[in-house]
Amino acid sequence: MAKAASEEEELSKAIVRKVVKDKLARSSDQDEINVHKDALLDLSESARIFVHYLSAT
């Protein structure tokens, strides 16, 4: 099993949720966009890895 990121390395879930919902709302005709909790966790982890990659190069 993968090692969990420390709290200092994690991105704010509220910020990730806000960015994802905003971008999905802009590309959709629906007023209310619901994003599954697991999808938000995966997007948060992907963004954390991407930021870590950028800071390492």
C-alpha positions in Angstrom: 0.0 0.0 0.0 1.2 3.5 -0.8 2.5 5.7 2.0 0.2 8.5 2.9 1.4 12.1 2.4 2.1 14.1 5.5 -0.4 16.9 6.3 2.2 19.5 5.4 2.4 18.1 1.8 -1.3 17.8 1.2 -3.2 20.4 -0.7 -6.3 21.9 0.8 -9.3 19.7 -0.1 -11.5 22.8 -0.1 -9.3 24.5 -2.7 -9.1 21.4 -4.9 -12.9 21.0 -4.7 -13.5 24.7 -5.6 -11.1 24.5 -8.6 -12.6 21.3 -9.9 -16.2 22.4 -9.6 -15.4 25.7 -11.2 -13.7 24.2 -14.2 -16.5 21.5 -14.6 -19.2 24.2 -14.3 -17.6 26.3 -17.0 -17.6 23.3 -19.4 -21.1 22.1 -18.6 -24.7 23.5 -19.1 -25.7 22.3 -15.6 -25.9 24.7 -12.7 -25.0 22.3 -10.0 -22.0 19.9 -10.4 -21.5 17.1 -8.0 -18.1 15.4 -7.8 -17.6 12.1 -6.1 -15.5 12.1 -2.9 -13.1 9.5 -4.3 -12.6 11.6 -7.4 -11.7 14.6 -5.3 -9.2 12.6 -3.3 -7.6 11.3 -6.5 -7.4 14.7 -8.1 -5.9 16.1 -4.9 -3.3 13.4 -4.8 -2.5 13.9 -8.5 -2.1 17.7 -8.0 0.2 17.1 -5.0 2.4 14.8 -7.1 2.4 17.3 -9.9 3.4 20.2 -7.6 6.1 18.0 -6.1 7.5 17.2 -9.5 7.5 20.8 -10.5 9.4 21.8 -7.4 11.9 19.0 -7.9 12.9 20.1 -11.4 
